[in-house]
Amino acid sequence: MNQAVLFIIIANVLTSMKGFKDYSFINAYKFQVNRILAGEKIRMLTSGFLHVDWTHLVFNMYALHLFGGIVTNGIGTLSFVIIYIGSLITGSLYTLSFHKKEPYYSAVGASGAVSGVLFSAIILAPKKLYSFIFFPFIDIPGYLLGVGYLIYSIYGMKKQLGNVGHSAHLGGAMGGFVLTLILNPELFVTNSLSVFLLAIPIILLLFFGDKLK
């Protein structure tokens, strides 16, 4: 495992474990709209290293392990770190924009950052096939996985499905998409079709996202 990926996983595990035992720690560093608007901007970063329980933590870290390796192998450690932190921040910014009229909206989790790494991996290897435990005999190419992920997250945000931060997923995905292209502009040429397909729902979301409220 790449050392940067391992370091981030360890940081998430240690801070989340402290939060499991001490709710005041979570309360001090979680994403919460009214506290952020009052000036505690650091919460948009620290909330990404906290999780509500082991299931939440393990799922995010496993996904980070899988897709982080693709990114670090493809474009290097520094680019991976930029994409991870950048996606965490864009996920928080988009969440803040979407929920700014809900002062007590709160959230924790690395899902925004992991979504950004996921989309970076998809852009870098759009034809790579993925299969999942519930559909072990079906292989899904990366670009279709990305489009499907965006559509589901948009639907989930509109319908407020489950106790899930769909807005952070979308904001993180947009951050990962944009940052990867900025760091590797040659992808506009080498993977142009995949970039175009993934750009469509992202552009629509940017222009019409307020209609989901």
Helices and strands as residue ranges (DSSP letters): H 3-21, H 23-29, E 31-32, H 33-37, H 43-46, G 47-49, H 54-75, H 77-98, E 106-107, H 111-124, E 129-132, E 135-141, H 142-159, H 166-183, H 187-190, H 192-208, G 209-212
